[in-house]
Amino acid sequence: MAISKAQQKATTKKKKENYDTTVFRCKKGELAKIKAYAESIGKSFNGYLNDLIKEDMEKHSWFFLFGQIKNSDNLSEFKGI
């Protein structure tokens, strides 16, 4: 069953409203390994990356700091950024 243009438009709008997007670059061949590993542990590639980042931020106490920042566009108030 084909997806209608209206459904595609609605999905695109929802993604733009609710998600930030970034590009992940790695050496040729590495992406397939990462995706295969993520799948082997029951996660999507995106879910795996998000979990790794969150765990690392919590480990280094940055998750708490980011929760306290009112304007995430201006991180210059923190030393080392």
Residue pairs with C-beta under 8 A, 6 or more apart in sequence:
15 21
24 49
26 34
34 45
34 48
35 45
37 48
38 44
38 45
38 47
38 48
41 48
43 51
54 63
56 62
57 63
57 66
58 64
65 78
66 72
69 75
75 81
